[in-house]
Amino acid sequence: MSLIAGKDFKDISVNEKIRVREVRLIDENGEQLGIVPTVDALRMAREKELDLVEVSGKSAPPVCKIMDYGKYKYQLAKKAQEAKKKQTVIQIKEMKIGLKIEEHDFQFKMKHLREFLEEGHKLKIIIMFRGREILHVDMGEKLAQKVVDSLKDVGELEQRSRFDGRNIVMIFAPL
């Protein structure tokens, strides 16, 4: 199922599925022919061996165009594919750090976090408290500040450190 411009292919009325008395008709060359009875518009489309396709059903009367419906569906699908290609998906990379992390391990994680920021990813850094470590919130805040200081040249703190259960959570965005 492909959605194009807010429409599903099943929502587009074609030929006999157009159930209104009159339509504003556009021929295959893009010229407006004015308001025409639907029966006459269908007959004109059949004479040219094309389809009558409802382009805009919200107007009164609905706008219909004489065209090749298969080709129209193909063009809409192609436009949707192009739009999808141009979208950039920002991934959020997540890194968990324990409160009792050693200096070498901390530097190793900071190196990876720097690489993620340089690649343009957002970061979610979680400082975990295990067991009775929750009593030493000040140590967690010091570690959070150390992380901020070591990443401030490649990223900016988008969301300040906050408690989420037994964790301190921060979100960084690339500069």
GINORNOR-V622445 format. One record per backbone hydrogen bond with DSSP energy under -0.5 kcal/mol. NH is the residue of the N-H (numbers start at 1). CO is the residue of the C=O. If there is no record, write none. Layout:
NH_CO / NH_CO
//
This chain:
3_1 / 4_2 / 4_7 / 7_4 / 9_2 / 11_8 / 12_8 / 12_9 / 13_11 / 15_52 / 17_14 / 18_15 / 19_17 / 23_36 / 24_62 / 25_23 / 25_34 / 26_64 / 27_31 / 30_27 / 33_25 / 34_25 / 36_23 / 36_34 / 38_21 / 41_37 / 42_38 / 43_39 / 44_40 / 45_41 / 46_42 / 47_43 / 48_44 / 49_46 / 50_45 / 51_67 / 53_51 / 53_65 / 54_13 / 55_53 / 55_63 / 56_63 / 63_56 / 64_24 / 64_62 / 65_53 / 66_26 / 67_51 / 67_65 / 69_67 / 72_68 / 73_69 / 74_70 / 75_71 / 76_72 / 77_73 / 78_74 / 79_75 / 80_76 / 81_77 / 82_78 / 83_79 / 84_80 / 85_81 / 86_82 / 87_83 / 89_87 / 90_88 / 91_89 / 93_91 / 93_122 / 95_124 / 97_126 / 99_128 / 101_98 / 106_102 / 107_103 / 108_104 / 109_105 / 110_106 / 111_107 / 112_108 / 113_109 / 114_110 / 115_111 / 116_112 / 117_113 / 118_114 / 119_115 / 120_117 / 121_116 / 122_91 / 123_172 / 124_93 / 125_123 / 125_170 / 126_95 / 126_124 / 127_125 / 127_168 / 128_97 / 128_126 / 129_166 / 130_128 / 133_130 / 134_131 / 135_132 / 136_133 / 137_135 / 139_136 / 140_136 / 141_137 / 142_138 / 143_139 / 144_140 / 145_141 / 146_142 / 147_143 / 148_144 / 149_145 / 150_146 / 151_147 / 151_148 / 152_148 / 154_151 / 155_151 / 156_173 / 158_156 / 158_171 / 159_171 / 162_169 / 164_167 / 166_164 / 167_164 / 168_127 / 169_162 / 169_167 / 170_125 / 171_159 / 172_123 / 173_156 / 175_154
//
